Every structure is written in C-alpha cells, then in structure tokens.
Amino acid sequence: MTSVDAHDPADVSPRAWRLLRVAAGYGQRDVERELADIRQAHVSMLEGGSRGLSRGRRRELFALYAAELSDDQVRVIVEHF
C-alpha cells in the first residue's frame, strides 16, 4: 500500500501540509505550475489552517508531494506533525 492509499488527505494537519510540500521540493508557486486550478493562495490557506481544498484537490496535491518522497517520509510527516 502506498502512502497515497494509506493516508486520508483530510486528516493531514496544516503544518504537515507545509512540511510535505517543502520536503518534496516545491515552493507554493511551483504547485500552481504542476496542478491545474490550484493556486498559491489555496496552498497558503491550506497550510495556514484557514481554509481547505476540496477532497479531490487535496488528494491530487497529496499525490504530487508523495511522488517525490518515500512512503516512510510521508508517514512520519503525516503521523507526527
């Protein structure tokens, strides 16, 4: 089971979202170039805890980050932050 299948993006904390992005090597603006309809402001609000993305967009974003990380890295970030 991959980290994308093992974790529900709805359960990822704002801090973990930021750590996943940074660990995967993405800046907030980089995400705009990688995923259609997700803007830097969406990422910023998700990481700040002030607003979430739709379930589908969170799953897409989670998969983007997880593709750059090992399953263990994702697990540690999601479970401990």
trRosetta pair geometry for C-beta under 8 A, 3 or more apart (Angstrom, degrees):
i j d omega theta_ij theta_ji phi_ij phi_ji
1 5 4.9 -119 -167 88 87 122
1 6 5.0 108 133 -65 116 97
2 5 5.1 91 56 13 74 99
2 6 6.8 -147 97 -7 35 96
2 66 7.2 102 155 154 108 134
2 71 6.2 -132 -154 -96 54 114
3 6 5.5 -59 -133 41 33 111
3 7 6.0 -2 177 7 70 113
3 66 4.9 -163 84 -144 116 125
3 69 7.4 -40 44 92 162 104
3 71 4.4 -178 -45 -132 102 70
3 74 3.7 71 -170 80 157 149
3 75 6.2 -124 -116 -48 109 76
3 78 7.8 161 -170 -2 108 139
4 7 7.3 -76 -139 47 16 85
4 59 7.7 80 -167 -166 98 80
4 62 6.3 135 -125 122 80 104
4 63 5.0 43 -119 -101 134 79
4 66 5.0 175 -63 81 88 163
6 71 7.5 72 20 -158 142 108
6 75 7.3 -19 103 -91 141 97
7 11 6.8 -126 -174 63 83 112
7 12 7.0 68 156 -64 123 98
7 62 7.3 -147 92 -172 109 140
7 74 6.9 -142 5 149 145 112
7 75 7.5 -170 -52 -101 126 59
7 78 5.1 -37 -132 179 153 170
8 11 4.7 75 77 3 95 107
8 12 7.9 -154 99 -23 54 79
9 12 5.4 -35 -156 4 50 120
9 55 7.4 139 71 -155 112 59
9 58 3.9 163 128 141 136 107
9 59 5.3 -152 6 -78 142 52
9 61 7.2 114 -146 66 146 92
9 62 4.2 -126 -91 -40 119 144
10 52 7.9 47 -129 -167 69 151
10 55 6.6 -19 -64 -116 109 88
10 58 6.6 100 -67 104 56 159
11 78 7.5 64 103 -176 96 108
12 16 4.9 -127 -171 91 85 124
12 17 5.6 105 133 -63 118 81
12 20 7.3 -19 -165 -16 139 144
12 58 7.6 176 37 -175 121 117
12 62 6.9 177 -21 -99 154 117
12 78 5.6 -68 -109 -127 88 93
13 16 4.5 95 54 7 81 103
13 17 7.1 -135 95 -9 44 83
13 49 7.9 -18 -178 -87 70 109
13 81 6.1 -136 58 129 126 65
14 17 5.6 -49 -151 28 34 115
14 18 6.9 31 153 -16 64 102
14 46 6.7 178 -123 147 79 51
14 47 5.3 107 -173 -169 84 31
14 48 6.1 -87 -164 74 139 7
14 49 3.8 -79 -45 -59 153 86
15 18 5.9 -55 -157 35 35 110
15 19 6.4 31 150 -15 68 108
15 47 7.7 85 -89 -162 24 75
15 81 4.9 -118 109 166 109 103
16 19 5.5 -55 -143 41 36 111
16 20 6.1 42 156 -24 68 104
16 77 5.2 128 -149 152 90 87
16 78 5.4 89 -172 -108 146 44
16 81 4.3 148 -79 94 81 98
17 20 5.8 -54 -148 34 27 112
17 21 6.5 27 154 -19 62 106
17 43 7.9 -172 152 -161 119 71
17 46 5.4 -121 159 132 166 103
17 47 4.9 -139 94 -93 114 72
17 61 7.9 17 -147 130 104 131
18 21 5.8 -56 -151 35 31 111
18 22 6.3 22 157 -12 67 109
18 47 4.3 90 -66 -146 95 121
19 22 5.9 -57 -142 42 30 106
19 23 5.8 29 160 -17 67 112
19 77 4.9 -168 108 -148 124 119
19 81 5.5 51 11 84 152 164
20 23 5.9 -59 -141 41 24 109
20 24 6.1 20 160 -16 63 113
20 62 7.4 -25 158 -128 160 62
20 65 4.3 49 155 168 106 154
20 66 7.7 -24 -162 -59 120 63
20 69 7.2 -95 -149 -13 76 154
20 74 7.0 46 -120 -123 107 74
20 77 5.5 144 -71 127 78 153
20 78 7.6 39 -69 -63 121 80
21 24 6.0 -66 -149 40 24 107
21 26 4.9 -85 -169 71 79 104
21 27 8.0 84 158 -119 111 10
21 28 7.4 31 170 -79 151 60
21 31 7.1 -43 -135 -60 118 126
21 43 7.0 94 -99 -166 156 123
21 47 7.3 -57 9 -81 140 131
21 65 6.0 -79 -83 -102 46 125
22 25 7.7 50 176 -67 31 21
22 26 7.5 -100 -79 57 24 63
23 65 7.6 68 71 -171 90 105
23 68 7.8 156 116 104 72 109
23 69 5.8 42 124 -92 114 127
23 73 6.2 -179 159 170 143 125
23 77 6.6 -127 6 -72 155 148
24 64 7.3 95 160 126 160 74
24 65 4.2 -130 -39 -146 155 69
24 66 7.8 -44 -93 -31 130 19
24 67 7.7 65 -144 61 123 66
24 68 3.8 104 -150 69 86 134
24 69 5.7 -76 -87 -37 82 102
25 68 6.0 -129 26 175 102 151
26 30 4.4 -146 -155 82 79 129
26 31 5.6 77 167 -59 133 82
26 34 7.3 -62 -124 1 131 147
26 64 7.5 41 -51 136 157 115
26 65 7.0 -97 14 -97 133 81
26 68 7.7 164 -28 16 99 162
27 30 4.6 105 51 -6 72 104
27 31 7.7 -131 92 -10 45 80
28 31 5.9 -47 -164 20 38 114
28 32 7.6 44 143 -20 61 97
28 40 4.3 80 141 -142 108 88
28 43 4.6 179 -140 87 92 139
28 44 6.1 33 -139 -56 150 85
29 32 5.5 -41 -164 21 47 118
29 33 7.3 41 146 -14 67 100
29 40 5.4 -8 -82 -82 57 125
30 33 5.8 -58 -160 36 42 109
30 34 6.3 31 149 -16 72 112
31 34 5.7 -64 -146 41 35 109
31 35 5.9 -21 175 27 74 108
31 38 5.8 -72 145 114 104 118
31 40 7.1 135 58 -91 104 56
31 43 5.2 114 57 -66 157 145
31 61 7.0 21 -153 -129 125 100
31 64 7.2 109 -129 116 85 157
32 35 7.4 -80 -127 56 16 72
32 38 6.6 -142 -100 96 48 70
32 39 5.6 34 -103 -129 105 45
32 40 5.7 -37 -45 -42 121 78
34 64 5.8 105 134 -144 138 138
35 38 4.3 12 100 30 117 124
35 57 7.8 110 159 -151 138 82
35 60 5.8 124 -137 136 131 120
35 61 6.5 -48 -42 -85 171 71
35 64 6.2 -81 -54 -59 120 151
37 57 7.2 -106 105 -107 107 119
38 42 5.2 -113 -158 70 70 145
38 43 6.8 76 164 -49 104 91
38 53 7.1 -1 -117 -120 104 146
38 57 6.0 149 -82 -162 110 114
38 60 7.5 -164 -37 95 139 122
38 61 6.5 149 -128 -77 164 109
39 42 5.0 107 56 0 69 99
39 43 7.4 -134 102 0 41 86
40 43 5.7 -56 -153 38 36 111
40 44 6.1 38 151 -22 69 108
41 44 5.5 -53 -144 37 32 114
41 45 6.3 30 158 -17 66 105
42 45 6.0 -57 -148 38 28 106
42 46 6.2 29 154 -19 64 109
42 51 7.9 -93 -140 100 57 112
42 53 5.7 60 -179 -84 115 109
42 57 7.5 -70 170 156 144 144
43 46 5.7 -56 -147 37 29 112
43 47 6.2 21 158 -11 65 111
43 61 7.7 171 -101 -138 89 141
44 47 6.0 -62 -146 43 26 105
44 48 6.0 18 157 -13 64 116
45 48 5.6 -62 -139 44 29 108
45 50 4.9 -88 -154 69 81 96
45 51 4.0 -13 159 51 129 101
45 52 7.8 -133 122 -56 99 20
46 49 7.9 37 173 -66 26 29
46 51 6.9 -63 -68 87 51 64
46 52 6.0 75 -114 -124 82 48
46 53 5.8 -18 -82 -17 127 97
46 58 7.6 167 -135 -103 138 92
46 61 7.8 34 121 111 174 170
48 51 8.0 22 71 23 97 70
52 58 6.8 -11 -180 -68 100 128
53 57 3.9 -103 158 93 125 122
53 58 4.9 160 75 -56 105 78
53 61 6.8 97 50 -4 158 139
54 57 4.7 87 55 11 82 104
54 58 6.9 -149 90 -6 39 87
55 58 5.9 -57 -148 37 28 110
55 59 6.4 28 154 -19 64 107
56 59 5.7 -55 -148 35 30 111
56 60 6.3 31 153 -19 64 107
57 60 5.5 -52 -146 37 34 113
57 61 6.2 33 155 -18 66 106
58 61 5.7 -55 -145 40 31 111
58 62 6.1 35 154 -22 65 108
59 62 5.6 -52 -144 37 29 114
59 63 6.3 31 155 -20 63 106
60 63 5.8 -55 -149 35 28 111
60 64 6.6 34 150 -24 62 103
61 64 5.6 -49 -152 29 33 116
61 65 6.7 26 154 -11 65 104
62 65 6.0 -59 -152 40 31 106
62 66 5.9 27 155 -18 67 114
63 66 5.6 -56 -135 42 29 111
63 67 6.3 42 159 -33 63 102
64 67 6.1 -54 -158 20 24 114
64 68 7.7 8 151 -7 55 105
65 68 6.3 -72 -167 37 37 104
65 69 6.5 4 152 2 73 119
65 74 7.6 128 118 -106 99 104
66 69 5.8 -76 -141 51 37 99
66 71 7.9 36 -164 -99 102 55
66 74 5.1 27 -118 -91 90 146
69 73 4.1 -119 -179 84 110 130
69 74 5.2 131 103 -51 129 86
69 77 7.9 -34 179 5 164 136
70 73 4.6 101 54 1 78 101
70 74 7.2 -147 92 -2 44 84
71 74 5.8 -56 -151 38 34 110
71 75 6.1 36 152 -22 67 108
72 75 5.6 -53 -144 37 31 113
72 76 6.3 30 159 -19 66 106
73 76 6.1 -57 -148 36 27 108
73 77 6.4 21 158 -14 64 109
74 77 6.0 -61 -149 39 29 107
74 78 6.0 18 161 -12 67 113
75 78 6.1 -63 -142 42 24 104
75 79 5.7 5 169 -4 65 120
76 79 6.3 -65 -134 47 20 100
76 80 5.6 -17 179 13 62 123
77 80 6.9 -75 -128 50 14 88
77 81 5.5 -36 -169 31 58 119
78 81 7.4 -59 -101 52 9 79
